[in-house]
Amino acid sequence: MWSIETLILIAVVFTFAGLVKGIVGLGMPTVSLALLVTTVGLKPAIALLLAPALFTNIWQGLAGPHLKTLLARLWPFLLCICIGTWFGTSVLAAVEGNRLMAVLGVALVIYAAISLTMFQMPPPGRFEKITNPVLGVISGVMTGMTGSFVVPGSLYLQTLNMPRDMLIQALGISFTTVTLALTSSMGGHGLIGPEILFISALAVIPASIGMAAGMRIRRRVPEERFRQVFFGALLLLGVYISFRAFQDLPGVI
């Protein structure tokens, strides 16, 4: 399964995904999934992103002065992510991959469309203590099923009116939590083995190189223009993944 061509593709994908994450503070799992899922399949693609996502998100989550403040504010959200991820991974283990690829494609389209239009979900305000656990469970279930945290997890965090640096650190903490939960859940459901974990560990190298380069580029490239290109490309990838997934489903198209 793991030909030289496939391994080169994985290295290139994670270098690019790390570059995106270094520039905009998110996007590694999203980009790597979007680019790998139609080549290696959804379940292997999710397994491959575990080590690079964990390493770069710990880096991002610790790189800031707001760790204690964010943990005190978000701990119900983070705890419920772990619970939801286990249930979502149960679905991943039981359901045909193409069906969940369709869900992933639609989620990417929604996320990219909202980001491109600059639509802002209303902040939870005084209901934040209620929405934190509810959105945590939903985000965990979506991540367990598709490997992607962006809908509704990332969108929800963006409604909390945090300063940009605090938001990036909050995303890093949340991504770290959900990656640990996803690794544990996939292991518990027999969805990852030593070989794919080894390749995932090796993918940390190109992901780190890309992220370091992206953090340097962040100061030189207009972030807004890059975001427009990034989310435009993500929208097209989401449409393509959805079309491929629906096309492969029995009795569809």
NORURRA-V725230 format. One record per helix or strand of 3 or more residues. SS is the DSSP state (H for helix, E for strand). FROM is the first residue (numbers start at 1). TO is the last residue. If there is no record, write none. Layout:
ss->SS from->FROM to->TO
ss->SS from->FROM to->TO
This chain:
ss->H from->4 to->24
ss->H from->28 to->40
ss->H from->42 to->62
ss->H from->67 to->94
ss->H from->97 to->117
ss->H from->125 to->146
ss->H from->150 to->157
ss->H from->164 to->188
ss->H from->194 to->217
ss->H from->223 to->248
